[in-house]
Amino acid sequence: MTQKSKINVSIFRNYTIEPIIENIEQQLKFKDILLNKNISGYNNYLSEFKKFIEFSNKKKIDLFIVSIFPESFSEKINHLFSEIKLKEQNDIYKKIILDIKEIVHKIRQFSEAPILLTNYPNTLEKKLNLENDDIFDNIEINNWFNKEVSKIVDNFKSTHLVDLKKIAYQFGYNNIFSNQYWYNTMLPFSNLGVVETSKKLSKFFFHFFGKNHKLIILDADNTLWGGILGEEGINGIKLGDNIPGVYYKNFQSHIKNLKNKGIILALCSKNDLKDINEVFKKNKQMILKKNDFVSIKANWESKNKNINLILDEVNLKPEHVIFFDDSPYEINLIKKTFPKIDSIQLKGHPSLFTNILNEKGNFLSTTISSTDKERTSLYHQENKRKTLVNFSKDEEDYIKSLKMVVTIEKPQANDVERLSQLTNKVNQFNSTSLRLTEANISKNLNKKNSFIFKISSKDIVGDLGIIGFILININKQKVIVENFLLSCRVLGRKIENIILVFISNFCKKFKKNEIEIFLAKNDKNKALQEFLAAENKKKNIKLKKKSHKGKIIYNLINVEKFNNIKQRFGYE
């Protein structure tokens, strides 16, 4: 049975948000996330803050949501907007902004967890049938209010805007909001509004808790272009600036944009490989190029077999993959074979494909690092490394041939973004799955007796960049390795052993008798579990406690022979 992640969320609101949260819970369950929530009262969110602090002391809060609607704040706004003076309207909105600032400020006094702050889609014009000057005044105040919300987002670290106003524009105010629900239950949203708002919020959850899609697998015929390549030829397929080819071209443009932000692409098509290569080479309307894909499987094997090969090549779990195909047969086959892959049929008019991609894909990223932009190139580099295996007599000879240089050092300020990203993305070789925001890491960098290190690597093929992270805390008695992780791209190259060497040598200067390594076992970090178990068997580390506050503790006791690894495998 898959182990489910549990996250604690505190929600400050002044309207009925429960249907939205229930919808989010259903979406998270499919990704094996369980939600433990604490929701404030309607208009006593500030007075209840003491209760929230007590809740956070018992359970570490992983995420905060702050969503305050003006019409729920004041009866005058809700019913008498056109009857009160402009100054009084302004004063009410200013008071709401001050309340939001106070909430965010108080949260930041005891927590660095991400905060989701919603803006305000103007519902009063529809609700109160405002006309003429009243409409203008309301729009002006609403615009000011949302600008102030954006300023709060900019001024507090790890605070992110949830753009409800954009949802209202996209689907239409009349479709998103419901007067009936508002007056009956203080729920401002219609059924559609509940669904779309929960989708928007869920994408933040998936991003912060390591459930984003990292790989898009695409069919070719009637997906990247219209028509069947084998029947219509490279110049007969529908792709270009005229209808319907422009719809497919637009779809490719959006996919290319995602690739440039760090999403990797694979092609899985029942076509001859030579025909696919010809399309990439000769069809000038193709936005996507052959080197945009980290893997291409074009043959007549079953797609579940080919997708299994792709997963092995890119070393990703099915839950991080989304698959698009126009065939219901292929979609059902992949759903049965890989239930955790999000398999999406592209049906209906091709002009809708981009909307389907945006709706179904979990691609949200609050930051885009230089590593993200180079991710596809890094995978191509990795393919070159794999070819070296064929010319090596054994593992040791292969690692030597790479001529790797591993650097472990304290990070600079411009490394914080990438380190935070690693803690939130790496699962397979992550000792405690500690998810850290940029604010968390910055705080630890300046904290006495706390040490953070970045691990970088390069070899004859290319520069891998920052591929690992170590967090060490030191108290009076011992050294504690709170977390260490390594990108799955470099596993098996003995860098994991080098990490233990570094930890041992670094800690010697503190003259502590004991070095503890924490391990929080889960379904995803089995690679690390197996590594530590093997080192325990070799008596390089020793199992101390099987369970301590949900963690296993190992003592680092004998790493002297690891010092020979550098010489043996040719590391610098």
Secondary structure as UniProt FT lines:
FT   STRAND          5..13
FT   HELIX           18..30
FT   TURN            31..32
FT   STRAND          33..39
FT   TURN            45..48
FT   HELIX           49..58
FT   STRAND          63..67
FT   HELIX           70..73
FT   HELIX           75..79
FT   HELIX           81..83
FT   HELIX           86..110
FT   STRAND          115..118
FT   HELIX           124..128
FT   HELIX           132..155
FT   TURN            157..158
FT   STRAND          159..162
FT   HELIX           164..171
FT   HELIX           173..176
FT   HELIX           179..185
FT   HELIX           191..208
FT   TURN            209..210
FT   STRAND          215..218
FT   TURN            222..224
FT   STRAND          225..226
FT   HELIX           229..232
FT   TURN            234..236
FT   TURN            243..244
FT   HELIX           245..260
FT   TURN            261..262
FT   STRAND          264..269
FT   HELIX           273..282
FT   TURN            284..285
FT   HELIX           290..292
FT   STRAND          293..298
FT   HELIX           303..314
FT   HELIX           318..320
FT   STRAND          321..325
FT   HELIX           328..337
FT   TURN            339..340
FT   STRAND          342..345
FT   HELIX           350..352
FT   HELIX           353..360
FT   HELIX           370..373
FT   HELIX           375..389
FT   TURN            390..391
FT   HELIX           395..402
FT   STRAND          405..409
FT   HELIX           413..415
FT   HELIX           416..425
FT   TURN            428..429
FT   HELIX           438..445
FT   TURN            448..449
FT   STRAND          450..458
FT   STRAND          463..474
FT   STRAND          479..486
FT   HELIX           488..490
FT   TURN            491..492
FT   HELIX           495..508
FT   TURN            509..511
FT   STRAND          515..519
FT   HELIX           526..537
FT   TURN            538..539
FT   STRAND          541..548
FT   TURN            549..550
FT   STRAND          551..556
FT   HELIX           560..562
FT   HELIX           563..569
//
